[in-house]
Amino acid sequence: MWVKICGLTNPADAACALEAGADALGFIFVRQSPRYLPAHAPDWEAWLPSLQGATRVLVVSAPDELPDAWELFDVVQCVLPFWSAEAKLQPVAEAALPHSKQIVHWLALRFPPECSSEEILQTLESWQAHAERFVLDTYHPTLLGGTGVAQDWTRLRTVCARAPKPIMLAGGLTPETVADAIRTARPAGVDVSSGVEAAPGRKDPDRVRQFIRNAKTALEGERA
C-alpha cells in the first residue's frame, strides 16, 4: 500500500515520515493552507534535496503558487476547485502543471456526497490524460482539502476498482481508521495530513509511524 504523508513543514517531520516508510512526502504551496510551506520554512530549498528515497510532492491550487525551484520535486499535485464532469479543465490545472519530462502530474478532486460512483468515474475518465494519479479527498464547499473529515469509503470501492488511473484515498484518515478505509475502498494508496498531527503543521511522530504501519499491513493475509 502506497502511503503519502502530506502537509510537511519542517525537515524533522519529513525525515520522520521517510524513516517510517512513507512512499511520498507532500509539501503544500496553497497559500491559504495552515501548512503553507514557505510560511513555516523559508529555507525549504536548502533541506528538501536531502530527502532521498521517497517521492517529493508539490501541492498547488493556482499557477502563481508554483515556486521557482519546482524542479526539486518529483510530482506536482494540482488541487482542482470544482468537480463537474461537464466542466472544462480550468486553466489553473494546465498552467500549474509544468511541462517537464522529469515531473509527474497528479490531480486532487473532491466530489459532493450526492455524486454517484458512475459520475465520479466519468469525471476521472475525462481527465485521465492530465494525470498519472488521482487523489480523492473529502468534499467541502469552500475548503480545498485538509478538512480532517472522512468520506464514504464504500462509495469509492467501485471507483477504485474501475478508475483509469491509480486512486489515492484522502480525507479524515487517521491511524485508527486507515486500515478499515483501505479494506473497504481498495485504493492504490492513502494520503494523510491532519490525521497524524500534534498541531496544524506539526506532525506527531508516533501517529506517523502508526499510520504507515497500519496502512501497509491492512491487507496482510489476503489473497491477491
N, C-alpha and C positions, 0 to 999 in steps of 0.2 A: 504494500500500500504506500503510495507516494504521499509525503507529508510536507506541507509548506507552513512555516511559521512566519506570519506577516506582522507588520507594524513595528518592526525592529527600529530602535532609535539610538543604539549605542553599541560599541564593539563588544562589551562584555556579554550582553544578551545575545548578540549574533553568534559569538563563539560558543556560548552555552547550547544554543539550538543546533549548531553544527556538530558539536561533540556528542549531543544526544541522539544524533542520527537523522536530522532533518534533511530532506532531499532538496528543498528550496527555501531561500531566505527572502522575505518580502520587505521592501523599503518604500514608504508612501511619500509621494510628492504632490498629493492632493492638498491644496493649501488650507482648506477648512478642517482638515483632519487634526485631532489632538495628537496624532502620531506623525505629523509632518516632519520628515527627517531633517531638513535644513534648520528648523527652529530648535531642535534638540541637539544636533551635532553639526555645527558649521564646518567642522573639519572632516566630514564624512569621506571626502575624496582621498584622504591620507590613509585611512584604515580599511576601506572597503576592498581594495585589491588583495588584502591578506586573507580574505575569507575564501579559501580554496576547498573544493570538494563538494560544493552544493551549488545549485542554480541560483543566481542572484537576479531577483525580480524587481523591476522598477514599475511602480504603480502610479498612473496618472489618469486624469479625467479631462484634460484640456491640452491643446498643443503647446501653450506657453508654459506649461508645467515641466516640460522636458528640460533637464539640466544640460549644460554644455557637455558634461562628461558622461552622457548617457551610454557611451560605448564601454564603460566599466561594467555594465550589466549584461546578462545573457538573455534576458526576456524583458520585453515591455508589455505590461498588462494595462489595457485601456478599460476604464470603468465607464460603461455606457449609461447615459441618463434617461434612457427610455427602453421599452421592450417590444413594441408593436412589430409584428412580422411584416406588416404592410409599409412601415416607415422606411425611408431610405437610410442607408448607413450615414450618420451625420458626419460632417467634416471633421469633427473632433477625433473620430476614430482614424480616419485616413491621415490626418495631419499629425496626430500624436503617435502614430506607429512609424518610426523612422525606417527608411529603406536601406537595409544593410544585410548582407548575407550572413553576418555574424549574429544578428538579432532575431529571436523568435517572438511571435506576437500571440498574446492571449487576450480574450475578451471576457470581461466580467459583466454579467447581466442579473437582473432581479425581476421576477415575474409575480404579479398580483395573485392572491390565493384563488381567484376565480378562473385563472388560466388553466386549461386542461393540459394533459401531457402532450396531446397532439398539437396544440397551439405552440407549446414550448419547442417541440421538435421542428415545427415549421419555421420558427424563427432561427433556430440553430442551423438548419439546412440552408436558409437564405444567406447566412453569414459565414458559412464554413470556409469560404475562400480567404477570409480575412484573419483566420486564427488557427493555431496549432492545438490550442486547448480552450475550453470554455470554463469559466468559474461561475457557478450558480449560487448567488447569495440571497439572503432573505430580503423580500421586498419591503421598501419603505417609501412613502410618497415624496419625501424631501431629502432623506439621507442617501448617500451613495455607497454605504457599507458601514461596517463596524458597529452594527446595531446591538450585537450580543443577543439577538432574538433568534430562536430556532425556527426552521421552516418545516413543512410537511414532507418528511423524507419518503413516505410511501408514494406520494405523487411522482417523485423523481426516479423511482426504480425503473419504470418503463423508459424514461428519458435517458438514464444512464446506459441502459441496455441497447438502445437504438440510435443514440446520438452519432452524428457523422464524425465527431472528434472526441477525444477523451474529456470527461467531465471531472472537474474539481468541485467538491461539495463544500460550501462555506455557510456561515450564518449561525451564531449561537452554539457552536460546538465547544465542548469542554472535555477534560479528561474523563469525566463521569459519563458523558453521553456519546462520545465519538465511536465507540465500538458498536453500539446499537444503530447509530446512523449509518455506519458502513455496512452492517449486515442487512439493513433494510433497503437502502438505496443502491448499494453496489457501485459506488463511483470508482473512477481510476485513482482518485486522490482526495485529500481533505486539506482545508485551508483554515487556519485559526489565528486570531489576533487577541481580542479581549478575553477569550476564554482561558488564556494562560497568563494573565496579567496580575500583578500585585496592585497596579495603578495604571491609568492610561499612559501608554508609552514606556512602561517599565514591566518587564517580564518577571514572573515567579519561576525560578529555575526548577523547583520541584514539580510544578504543574507542567512546565515544558517537557520535562523528561517523562512524566506520567502520560501526557497526551501522546507523545510519539510512541511510547511503548504500547499503549492501549490500541492505537491505530494500526500499528504494524502486526499486532497479534490477533486482531479482531476476527480474522478468517482462518486462523490456525485450526487444523484438524478437519477442514472441509476438503472435499474432493474438488479438483479443478474442473 
